[in-house]
């Protein structure tokens, strides 16, 4: 029987109104990368927080190396060699790499009590060498890239004698080169006997880096499979509880009249002479690499950023959009790239977030018709398939996928006809992606027009009717869905 580094048996956890985990079992072997998959809200974070000592379990048992353990606080978990590297990194940016690695345990000079900087930096080099990387230990962490900060977090875990390393969406902010570098580090950790729990929505990575995969859905364990024996369709079906015949449910929608036209749009130093049109029933993809100017263009279209020149025509009428309030009156809706900062009021309930942009139409004078507001909220929860305990649940307690659906519901509540969707499925699970794609198709069928900005090539190739490519602030190409492919888009984006 193969040795188990970690075993969690029949773990249950309840919150008010929610059974977050229902008798979930999970195990990890030495030198194994075990993927943990599931839609947002499936229970992954709760399971990991119990392992990290942030939450206490209500039922079940845990053991390390076959020995029963109980974690009442995070320090209990850390003392047993368990480290979690969250998507939001926890580095001390004003300190050096070496100080971050040895924080709380800096080597001191005998008799003096002052920091022994030479020993500190030499020991930090040795720890980094275990990861086969060579970052200068004297560098200030605030000056590092996201990937380099990740390496510092891993190095700190290794120095603290981590035997289990949990990585939560570790490549979310990484490019292809840094992702491959991270995978090399993970392989090196495996060879040293470290067990890695790998959480990701990116199935391509899961197949590349994991040995086994466990899938959770609605707080329950659906199953564990050997990665080599699994297929993409198998994992998706396990995650969402239904077969996804088509990941991208694109429909043939009649394309109508032009509803928005942009001519010679200029943003000084960023974009020049930008021109394109959007028609009823059309999903217009906007593609470009980081720094291409595409983000600035759509923000300017919605009146968030200043336009220095050009003309915008909506429904045949030339208009000036200098504020988001003006865009809202013109029946435009904007889905921002960062829902938590720009799209939602996280401490407010679901119903308030859905109706806030249309609150003037839900009452008279200074008074809000609360029953009407709740009626509208309930409608969108049903229509957009938002999973929430209720209308009064605070948005910050919901999963990323459900938060993104609330942003979409807010736009629908305003009666928008032109939708600007900036990375609409960024950082959400497969099932929520499909729900949002289906809503986008319903909007197009109803005669709305969508401008979709996406860095996900399969997404933009599959869901767009036309694709405009932006490079260095200029339109460099336009393709129909039938003519577009990955090579053409990347070529036009790097001219």
Secondary structure by P-SEA (a helix, b strand, c coil): cccccbbbcbbbbbccccccccbbbbbcccccbbbbbbcccccaaaaaaaaaccccccccccccccbbbbbccaaaaaaaccccccccccccccccaaaaaacccccccccccccaaaaaaaaaaaaaaaaccccccccccccccaaaaaaaaaaaaaaacccbbbbccccccccaaaaaaaaaaaaaaaaabbbbbcccccaaaaaacccbbbbbcccccccccccccccaaaaaaaaccccccccccccccccccccbbbccccccccccccccccccccbbbbbbccccaaaaaaaaaaccccccbbbbbcccbbbbbccaaaaaaabbbbbccccccccccccccaaaaaccccccccccccccaaaaaaaaaaaaaaaacccccccccccccccaaaaaaaaaaaaaaacccccccccccccccaaaaaaaaaaaaaaaaabbbbbcccccaaaaaccccbbbbbcccccccccccccccaaaaaaaacc
